[in-house]
């Protein structure tokens, strides 16, 4: 039996990162945000094992099925508090993120 999925992780400053479920589980106690080195504030697992491909014979609700088809069961869309800020180089046209998006940390039990 196998498992396929990943964790969505929010640090205490609202930065979102994702990590393979197996990798994250082994480093749960030592998590540091890759953006600001903040501590873990929220995590949820997204299950991508055996997702339904079509509507027929799918045991999940319409909302769950849509999520499953696109990403995986348990995927959360977080509320944006501050959008990312970008700068574009005037010489080469490359764009870089200068401030990362900040998301609202869900309350316990919030989906």
Secondary structure, DSSP 8 states (H G I E B T S, - for coil): ----EEEEEEETT--EEEEEHHHHHHTGGG---TTT---EEEEEEEE-TT---SSTT--S-HHHHHHHHHT-BT-----EEE--EEEE-TTT--EEEEE--EE----TT--
